[in-house]
């Protein structure tokens, strides 16, 4: 059974009220995503990614939004106990009707599409793209992102093409892509994607969990 908390160098993430616990996807995205002065964390959950972005970008203001009331309570608690409480705001809201302009958007989206849902409603909301489809997410990103801003997401390997297709329909271009492997010999299991409103030469690479690349990303977070 997962611990009720996960301790990082500069903050602690309590997670008993959230369906989605601290995991590799969230820490990868929080350490890889581009930042800016005004950052939006869509589906903030425990607040993990918002806290990581606040640590990485000391001048940034971060808004975290989530439709799950338990997650919002959890994220607010985690933020209030962190050194970044004056720069992070957590709101219970649907990003489809959220308003603002952001030069950086991050999202670890629900990843199951057209699959059996869980009888646990909170877990279904967190893990299944029924309440936030890729199309709805990309439409919201296109509306909220500044002209020079960047949105960063992480998706399973078998949903990458779907996310890219919905991004394209929303007028977004992939400018960075990082394939993530669990071991050097295995195919990628996750993709980190960065999207912008203007096309640019693609910056692509491959990273392995536990490698020098991964350890460098995490060195300022893990104990």
N, C-alpha and C positions, 0 to 999 in steps of 0.2 A: 504494500500500500504506500503511495507517495507520501512524503513528509508534508506537513501543513505549511512549511515555509522553506525557502531557498535563500541562502545567504550569499550575497555578492560582496565585493570589496567595499563599496560605498553605500549599499542599501540592502534591505531584506525584502523579499517578496513572499507575503503570506498568500495562501491559495486555497484555503478550505471552502470558500464561498464560490469558487469558479469550477466549471466543468473541465476547462482546459488548464492543465498544470504547466509549470515551467518546463520547457523542452528545448531540444536542439534547434528546431525551426525558428522559434522566437529569438533565441540568443544569436543565431546566425544573422537574422534580418536586422536586429538591433545594432549589431556591430558592423554591418556592411552598408546599410542604407545611407544615402546622401542626406545631409541636413540643410538647415537654413535658419532664418530668423524666426519664422513662424511655421511650426510643424503640426501636422494632423496625424494622429494614430487612430485608424479606423478599426473598430472591434478590439478595443484596448485590453479587454480581459482583466488580468491581474494588474495591468499597468506596466508590465515588464519592459516592453519596447519603448514606451514613453519615458521611463526612468533611464534606460540605456541611452536614448537620444539626448536627454537632458544632461547626462554625464559627459557625453562626447561633444556636445555643442553648448558651452557654458553661457552663451548670450541668447540662446533660443527660448522662445515661448512655445509650449506644447499644449495642444488640446487633445484629450483622449475621449472618444465617444464609443458607447456600447449600448445595445438595446436590452441587455440583460441586467436587471436591477441588482442581483447578487454580485455580478462582476463589477458593477459600478461602485457598490459599497466596498468591495475588496480593494479595488484600485485606489479609491479615495483614502482608505486606511494606509495602504502602502506608500502613497505619495506623501501623506501627512507625516509619516515617520522618516521620510527621506530628507537629504540636504537640499532637495530641489522643489520643495513644496510651494515656494512662491512663484515658480515658473510653469507649473503643470496644473491644468484645469481638467477635471473629469466630469463628463455630462452623460446622463441617460438620454440617448437620442438616436434616431434613425438617420444615417448619413444621407439617405435619399432626400431628406428635407433640411439637412444641415446647411448653414450659410457661413461663408467666410472665403478668404483667399489665402492660399498656403504656397510657400515656395518649396516645401517638402511634404510629401504624404507617404506614410508607411502603413502596410497592412499585411498581417498574416491571416489570409482569408479562410473561411470555412472551405474545406477541400473536397469533401465527398459530393459527387454529382451523380444523380440518377441511381442512388444506391439505397439500400434499406436503412431507414432511420432508426434511432434508438428510442426505446420507450421513455427514457429520461429526456424530458423536453429541453432542459438546460443544455444537456450534452448535444442534442440534435441541433440547437441553434448555433452552438460553438463550432460544430464539426461539419455540418451539412449545408451546402449552398442552396438551401430552400428559402431561407429568410434574407440572404444576401447573395444573389446570383453574380457570376462574373460580369454579366452585362450591366447589372445595376451598379456594381462596384466601379467598373470602368466609366460608366456614364457620370457617376458622382465625382470621380477623380478628374475627369475632363472639365467638369463645371467648376471645381474648387481649386484646381491647380493654376498657379500663375503662368504666364507665357514662357518664362524661363525656368520654371520649377521642375522637380523630378519626383516621380512616384516609384517606390520600391516595394516589391512583393516577393513572397516565396511560395512556390507551388510544387506539388508532386510532379515527377517526370511525365506521367501519363496525362496530365492536365495542362501542360505547358502550351500546347498548340491551341487549346480552347481559350486560355487566358490571352494569348497573343492575338487571336482572331477578334475577341471582344474589344481588346485595346485598339486594334486597327479600326474597327467600326466606330469607336468613340473618338477617333482622330488622334490617337497616341502612337508614338514610334518607340520601338525597343532600341535603347542606346547602350545598355550594359546587360550582360548575361553571364552568370557564373554557374556552371554545373557543379553539383556537390555529390561526391561519392563517399560511401562508408569505408571502402578500402580501395587501393589503387587498381585492383584487378576487376572490380565490379563496375557495372554501368552506373551512371548518375541516378540518384534517387530523388533529388530535389533540384530545383533551379531557382536561383536568385535573379530577378528581372528588374531592370530600371527602365522607366517609360517617361517620355517627354512629348511635348506638343510639336516639336520640330525634329526632323530626322538628323542623324549624325552618324559618322563611322562607328560601327559596333565595336565595343570593348568587351571581349569575351575571354573566358578562361575556365579552368577546372580546379577545384579544390577538394581536398580529402580530409574527412574528419580525423583529428588527431595528428595532422601533419604540421609542418612549420607554418604554413599559411593559416591554418585554423588556430594554432596556438598564439600566433601574433594577433589575430582578431580578438581573441579572448583574454589576452594577458592583463588588461586593465579592468577586467570584470570578475573572473573566477578567482577564488581564494587559492 
